[in-house]
């Protein structure tokens, strides 16, 4: 509380070397605590808005690929089928720069704004799609346990050298069952990765699916023909264990 008795935050944790009350304190901001309190009073449980997207920050190395000068906003890496985002026409590769009149700083900011927005109401979004700003209207659902599995997981951006130590295969029904890949996911399977190599160090594991390269869909190994994968950098969209995200993968410079 401040000197005038106004609530600033609710203490939740302390970092203390002595184990006592001296150290660095952490608190929930009062605005967030108030919204939770009001939701409990009015509904009996916490009500949060649900958009239905898997998002990540726009890394500076990615910005030019999406026709952006800066790196503010939340990059949509995937859209949940049947979600409000899907119904509104949002697509992977869109960058949300404004939601409900609020400028979006990054993926964390968008999660917070959407979560604090009321379900079953319409909101205006401004997105960057291929360098063009587009206005979209969306009506949020209420976040459920099923939705939180998507909304709570945001892909981590990884930058590495383009890995030449991967085994790539066509997706077959048997491989889909083996790696539990839904039928809606199209691409080529990473069936093997050399341990200790560039791909392994970048976090690529067997079972990942390469969906796009430089914003071009990849459905088979034949689609790789003609792509300059060993030169410069590539923007790659990968699916792994239910999550899609973008990675800027640089080719290893020749010595």
TORKOL-4160 file (C-alpha; in steps of 0.2 Angstrom, whole numbers, padded with zeros to 4 digits, m for minus):
255
<pt num="1" X="0000" Y="0000" Z="0000"/>
<pt num="2" X="0006" Y="0018" Z="m0002"/>
<pt num="3" X="0007" Y="0031" Z="0011"/>
<pt num="4" X="m0011" Y="0036" Z="0009"/>
<pt num="5" X="m0018" Y="0018" Z="0011"/>
<pt num="6" X="m0021" Y="0015" Z="m0007"/>
<pt num="7" X="m0018" Y="m0003" Z="m0013"/>
<pt num="8" X="m0004" Y="m0005" Z="m0026"/>
<pt num="9" X="m0002" Y="m0024" Z="m0026"/>
<pt num="10" X="m0005" Y="m0040" Z="m0018"/>
<pt num="11" X="0011" Y="m0049" Z="m0011"/>
<pt num="12" X="0014" Y="m0066" Z="m0018"/>
<pt num="13" X="0033" Y="m0071" Z="m0016"/>
<pt num="14" X="0049" Y="m0065" Z="m0009"/>
<pt num="15" X="0067" Y="m0068" Z="m0015"/>
<pt num="16" X="0077" Y="m0069" Z="0002"/>
<pt num="17" X="0094" Y="m0075" Z="0005"/>
<pt num="18" X="0091" Y="m0076" Z="0024"/>
<pt num="19" X="0074" Y="m0084" Z="0023"/>
<pt num="20" X="0066" Y="m0070" Z="0032"/>
<pt num="21" X="0056" Y="m0055" Z="0026"/>
<pt num="22" X="0071" Y="m0045" Z="0019"/>
<pt num="23" X="0074" Y="m0046" Z="0001"/>
<pt num="24" X="0065" Y="m0043" Z="m0016"/>
<pt num="25" X="0046" Y="m0044" Z="m0015"/>
<pt num="26" X="0035" Y="m0049" Z="m0029"/>
<pt num="27" X="0017" Y="m0044" Z="m0031"/>
<pt num="28" X="0001" Y="m0045" Z="m0042"/>
<pt num="29" X="m0003" Y="m0027" Z="m0049"/>
<pt num="30" X="m0019" Y="m0021" Z="m0041"/>
<pt num="31" X="m0028" Y="m0019" Z="m0058"/>
<pt num="32" X="m0026" Y="m0037" Z="m0061"/>
<pt num="33" X="m0031" Y="m0042" Z="m0043"/>
<pt num="34" X="m0046" Y="m0031" Z="m0045"/>
<pt num="35" X="m0052" Y="m0039" Z="m0061"/>
<pt num="36" X="m0050" Y="m0056" Z="m0053"/>
<pt num="37" X="m0060" Y="m0050" Z="m0038"/>
<pt num="38" X="m0074" Y="m0043" Z="m0048"/>
<pt num="39" X="m0075" Y="m0058" Z="m0059"/>
<pt num="40" X="m0077" Y="m0069" Z="m0043"/>
<pt num="41" X="m0090" Y="m0058" Z="m0036"/>
<pt num="42" X="m0100" Y="m0057" Z="m0052"/>
<pt num="43" X="m0098" Y="m0075" Z="m0059"/>
<pt num="44" X="m0092" Y="m0086" Z="m0045"/>
<pt num="45" X="m0076" Y="m0090" Z="m0055"/>
<pt num="46" X="m0063" Y="m0080" Z="m0065"/>
<pt num="47" X="m0069" Y="m0077" Z="m0083"/>
<pt num="48" X="m0056" Y="m0074" Z="m0096"/>
<pt num="49" X="m0057" Y="m0070" Z="m0115"/>
<pt num="50" X="m0051" Y="m0083" Z="m0127"/>
<pt num="51" X="m0045" Y="m0079" Z="m0145"/>
<pt num="52" X="m0038" Y="m0096" Z="m0150"/>
<pt num="53" X="m0021" Y="m0092" Z="m0157"/>
<pt num="54" X="m0003" Y="m0098" Z="m0154"/>
<pt num="55" X="0008" Y="m0083" Z="m0153"/>
<pt num="56" X="0026" Y="m0077" Z="m0151"/>
<pt num="57" X="0036" Y="m0061" Z="m0151"/>
<pt num="58" X="0042" Y="m0054" Z="m0167"/>
<pt num="59" X="0061" Y="m0055" Z="m0167"/>
<pt num="60" X="0071" Y="m0041" Z="m0176"/>
<pt num="61" X="0077" Y="m0054" Z="m0188"/>
<pt num="62" X="0059" Y="m0059" Z="m0193"/>
<pt num="63" X="0052" Y="m0042" Z="m0195"/>
<pt num="64" X="0058" Y="m0039" Z="m0213"/>
<pt num="65" X="0050" Y="m0056" Z="m0218"/>
<pt num="66" X="0033" Y="m0049" Z="m0213"/>
<pt num="67" X="0035" Y="m0032" Z="m0221"/>
<pt num="68" X="0038" Y="m0023" Z="m0204"/>
<pt num="69" X="0050" Y="m0010" Z="m0200"/>
<pt num="70" X="0050" Y="m0013" Z="m0181"/>
<pt num="71" X="0047" Y="m0029" Z="m0170"/>
<pt num="72" X="0032" Y="m0023" Z="m0159"/>
<pt num="73" X="0016" Y="m0034" Z="m0160"/>
<pt num="74" X="0011" Y="m0052" Z="m0157"/>
<pt num="75" X="0015" Y="m0064" Z="m0171"/>
<pt num="76" X="0002" Y="m0078" Z="m0175"/>
<pt num="77" X="0011" Y="m0094" Z="m0177"/>
<pt num="78" X="m0005" Y="m0105" Z="m0178"/>
<pt num="79" X="m0024" Y="m0103" Z="m0177"/>
<pt num="80" X="m0035" Y="m0115" Z="m0167"/>
<pt num="81" X="m0048" Y="m0123" Z="m0179"/>
<pt num="82" X="m0066" Y="m0117" Z="m0174"/>
<pt num="83" X="m0059" Y="m0103" Z="m0163"/>
<pt num="84" X="m0065" Y="m0085" Z="m0163"/>
<pt num="85" X="m0048" Y="m0081" Z="m0172"/>
<pt num="86" X="m0052" Y="m0094" Z="m0185"/>
<pt num="87" X="m0070" Y="m0087" Z="m0187"/>
<pt num="88" X="m0063" Y="m0069" Z="m0189"/>
<pt num="89" X="m0051" Y="m0075" Z="m0203"/>
<pt num="90" X="m0035" Y="m0073" Z="m0194"/>
<pt num="91" X="m0020" Y="m0082" Z="m0202"/>
<pt num="92" X="m0003" Y="m0089" Z="m0197"/>
<pt num="93" X="0009" Y="m0075" Z="m0201"/>
<pt num="94" X="m0002" Y="m0061" Z="m0196"/>
<pt num="95" X="0005" Y="m0049" Z="m0183"/>
<pt num="96" X="m0008" Y="m0041" Z="m0171"/>
<pt num="97" X="m0002" Y="m0023" Z="m0168"/>
<pt num="98" X="m0018" Y="m0017" Z="m0160"/>
<pt num="99" X="m0033" Y="m0025" Z="m0150"/>
<pt num="100" X="m0048" Y="m0016" Z="m0144"/>
<pt num="101" X="m0040" Y="0001" Z="m0146"/>
<pt num="102" X="m0024" Y="m0004" Z="m0137"/>
<pt num="103" X="m0007" Y="m0005" Z="m0145"/>
<pt num="104" X="0001" Y="m0022" Z="m0143"/>
<pt num="105" X="0019" Y="m0023" Z="m0137"/>
<pt num="106" X="0022" Y="m0041" Z="m0138"/>
<pt num="107" X="0015" Y="m0058" Z="m0136"/>
<pt num="108" X="0014" Y="m0057" Z="m0117"/>
<pt num="109" X="0004" Y="m0041" Z="m0119"/>
<pt num="110" X="m0008" Y="m0048" Z="m0131"/>
<pt num="111" X="m0012" Y="m0063" Z="m0119"/>
<pt num="112" X="m0015" Y="m0051" Z="m0105"/>
<pt num="113" X="m0026" Y="m0039" Z="m0115"/>
<pt num="114" X="m0037" Y="m0054" Z="m0122"/>
<pt num="115" X="m0038" Y="m0063" Z="m0105"/>
<pt num="116" X="m0045" Y="m0047" Z="m0097"/>
<pt num="117" X="m0057" Y="m0044" Z="m0111"/>
<pt num="118" X="m0075" Y="m0050" Z="m0109"/>
<pt num="119" X="m0081" Y="m0065" Z="m0119"/>
<pt num="120" X="m0096" Y="m0064" Z="m0131"/>
<pt num="121" X="m0091" Y="m0046" Z="m0136"/>
<pt num="122" X="m0084" Y="m0039" Z="m0152"/>
<pt num="123" X="m0067" Y="m0031" Z="m0152"/>
<pt num="124" X="m0058" Y="m0023" Z="m0166"/>
<pt num="125" X="m0040" Y="m0029" Z="m0171"/>
<pt num="126" X="m0027" Y="m0021" Z="m0182"/>
<pt num="127" X="m0015" Y="m0033" Z="m0190"/>
<pt num="128" X="0000" Y="m0033" Z="m0201"/>
<pt num="129" X="m0003" Y="m0045" Z="m0215"/>
<pt num="130" X="0011" Y="m0045" Z="m0228"/>
<pt num="131" X="0016" Y="m0027" Z="m0224"/>
<pt num="132" X="m0002" Y="m0020" Z="m0225"/>
<pt num="133" X="m0012" Y="m0015" Z="m0210"/>
<pt num="134" X="m0029" Y="m0023" Z="m0210"/>
<pt num="135" X="m0044" Y="m0020" Z="m0198"/>
<pt num="136" X="m0053" Y="m0036" Z="m0192"/>
<pt num="137" X="m0068" Y="m0039" Z="m0180"/>
<pt num="138" X="m0068" Y="m0053" Z="m0168"/>
<pt num="139" X="m0080" Y="m0060" Z="m0154"/>
<pt num="140" X="m0071" Y="m0068" Z="m0140"/>
<pt num="141" X="m0076" Y="m0085" Z="m0132"/>
<pt num="142" X="m0073" Y="m0089" Z="m0114"/>
<pt num="143" X="m0057" Y="m0097" Z="m0110"/>
<pt num="144" X="m0059" Y="m0115" Z="m0105"/>
<pt num="145" X="m0047" Y="m0129" Z="m0100"/>
<pt num="146" X="m0046" Y="m0135" Z="m0118"/>
<pt num="147" X="m0042" Y="m0117" Z="m0124"/>
<pt num="148" X="m0029" Y="m0114" Z="m0110"/>
<pt num="149" X="m0019" Y="m0128" Z="m0117"/>
<pt num="150" X="m0016" Y="m0117" Z="m0133"/>
<pt num="151" X="m0017" Y="m0100" Z="m0125"/>
<pt num="152" X="m0004" Y="m0103" Z="m0111"/>
<pt num="153" X="0009" Y="m0110" Z="m0123"/>
<pt num="154" X="0019" Y="m0097" Z="m0133"/>
<pt num="155" X="0032" Y="m0103" Z="m0145"/>
<pt num="156" X="0050" Y="m0099" Z="m0141"/>
<pt num="157" X="0059" Y="m0091" Z="m0155"/>
<pt num="158" X="0075" Y="m0100" Z="m0160"/>
<pt num="159" X="0089" Y="m0094" Z="m0172"/>
<pt num="160" X="0102" Y="m0106" Z="m0178"/>
<pt num="161" X="0112" Y="m0112" Z="m0193"/>
<pt num="162" X="0102" Y="m0121" Z="m0206"/>
<pt num="163" X="0104" Y="m0139" Z="m0200"/>
<pt num="164" X="0111" Y="m0151" Z="m0213"/>
<pt num="165" X="0110" Y="m0165" Z="m0200"/>
<pt num="166" X="0091" Y="m0169" Z="m0201"/>
<pt num="167" X="0082" Y="m0184" Z="m0209"/>
<pt num="168" X="0067" Y="m0178" Z="m0218"/>
<pt num="169" X="0053" Y="m0189" Z="m0223"/>
<pt num="170" X="0036" Y="m0188" Z="m0231"/>
<pt num="171" X="0021" Y="m0189" Z="m0219"/>
<pt num="172" X="0013" Y="m0206" Z="m0220"/>
<pt num="173" X="m0002" Y="m0212" Z="m0210"/>
<pt num="174" X="0010" Y="m0223" Z="m0200"/>
<pt num="175" X="0021" Y="m0209" Z="m0196"/>
<pt num="176" X="0006" Y="m0198" Z="m0191"/>
<pt num="177" X="0001" Y="m0211" Z="m0178"/>
<pt num="178" X="0019" Y="m0214" Z="m0172"/>
<pt num="179" X="0022" Y="m0195" Z="m0168"/>
<pt num="180" X="0003" Y="m0191" Z="m0165"/>
<pt num="181" X="0002" Y="m0178" Z="m0179"/>
<pt num="182" X="m0016" Y="m0172" Z="m0183"/>
<pt num="183" X="m0022" Y="m0174" Z="m0200"/>
<pt num="184" X="m0024" Y="m0155" Z="m0202"/>
<pt num="185" X="m0005" Y="m0153" Z="m0201"/>
<pt num="186" X="0003" Y="m0153" Z="m0218"/>
<pt num="187" X="0022" Y="m0153" Z="m0221"/>
<pt num="188" X="0037" Y="m0164" Z="m0221"/>
<pt num="189" X="0043" Y="m0174" Z="m0205"/>
<pt num="190" X="0059" Y="m0172" Z="m0196"/>
<pt num="191" X="0061" Y="m0191" Z="m0192"/>
<pt num="192" X="0079" Y="m0190" Z="m0186"/>
<pt num="193" X="0091" Y="m0177" Z="m0179"/>
<pt num="194" X="0110" Y="m0179" Z="m0176"/>
<pt num="195" X="0113" Y="m0177" Z="m0158"/>
<pt num="196" X="0125" Y="m0162" Z="m0154"/>
<pt num="197" X="0123" Y="m0155" Z="m0172"/>
<pt num="198" X="0116" Y="m0138" Z="m0176"/>
<pt num="199" X="0098" Y="m0144" Z="m0177"/>
<pt num="200" X="0099" Y="m0153" Z="m0161"/>
<pt num="201" X="0106" Y="m0138" Z="m0152"/>
<pt num="202" X="0092" Y="m0127" Z="m0159"/>
<pt num="203" X="0079" Y="m0138" Z="m0151"/>
<pt num="204" X="0074" Y="m0148" Z="m0166"/>
<pt num="205" X="0068" Y="m0165" Z="m0162"/>
<pt num="206" X="0061" Y="m0180" Z="m0171"/>
<pt num="207" X="0043" Y="m0178" Z="m0174"/>
<pt num="208" X="0044" Y="m0160" Z="m0179"/>
<pt num="209" X="0035" Y="m0155" Z="m0195"/>
<pt num="210" X="0041" Y="m0142" Z="m0207"/>
<pt num="211" X="0026" Y="m0133" Z="m0213"/>
<pt num="212" X="0032" Y="m0117" Z="m0222"/>
<pt num="213" X="0049" Y="m0111" Z="m0228"/>
<pt num="214" X="0049" Y="m0092" Z="m0232"/>
<pt num="215" X="0030" Y="m0091" Z="m0231"/>
<pt num="216" X="0028" Y="m0105" Z="m0244"/>
<pt num="217" X="0019" Y="m0120" Z="m0240"/>
<pt num="218" X="0029" Y="m0136" Z="m0239"/>
<pt num="219" X="0018" Y="m0152" Z="m0242"/>
<pt num="220" X="0031" Y="m0164" Z="m0248"/>
<pt num="221" X="0050" Y="m0166" Z="m0251"/>
<pt num="222" X="0048" Y="m0161" Z="m0269"/>
<pt num="223" X="0043" Y="m0144" Z="m0263"/>
<pt num="224" X="0061" Y="m0141" Z="m0257"/>
<pt num="225" X="0067" Y="m0142" Z="m0275"/>
<pt num="226" X="0074" Y="m0125" Z="m0280"/>
<pt num="227" X="0073" Y="m0118" Z="m0263"/>
<pt num="228" X="0090" Y="m0109" Z="m0258"/>
<pt num="229" X="0091" Y="m0117" Z="m0241"/>
<pt num="230" X="0110" Y="m0117" Z="m0240"/>
<pt num="231" X="0112" Y="m0098" Z="m0243"/>
<pt num="232" X="0107" Y="m0084" Z="m0232"/>
<pt num="233" X="0093" Y="m0086" Z="m0220"/>
<pt num="234" X="0076" Y="m0094" Z="m0220"/>
<pt num="235" X="0060" Y="m0091" Z="m0211"/>
<pt num="236" X="0053" Y="m0108" Z="m0206"/>
<pt num="237" X="0037" Y="m0113" Z="m0198"/>
<pt num="238" X="0038" Y="m0128" Z="m0188"/>
<pt num="239" X="0025" Y="m0139" Z="m0179"/>
<pt num="240" X="0030" Y="m0149" Z="m0164"/>
<pt num="241" X="0019" Y="m0157" Z="m0150"/>
<pt num="242" X="0004" Y="m0147" Z="m0154"/>
<pt num="243" X="0013" Y="m0130" Z="m0155"/>
<pt num="244" X="0018" Y="m0121" Z="m0171"/>
<pt num="245" X="0031" Y="m0107" Z="m0171"/>
<pt num="246" X="0042" Y="m0097" Z="m0183"/>
<pt num="247" X="0061" Y="m0098" Z="m0183"/>
<pt num="248" X="0074" Y="m0088" Z="m0192"/>
<pt num="249" X="0087" Y="m0101" Z="m0197"/>
<pt num="250" X="0103" Y="m0095" Z="m0204"/>
<pt num="251" X="0114" Y="m0105" Z="m0215"/>
<pt num="252" X="0132" Y="m0108" Z="m0209"/>
<pt num="253" X="0144" Y="m0097" Z="m0217"/>
<pt num="254" X="0157" Y="m0105" Z="m0228"/>
<pt num="255" X="0175" Y="m0104" Z="m0221"/>
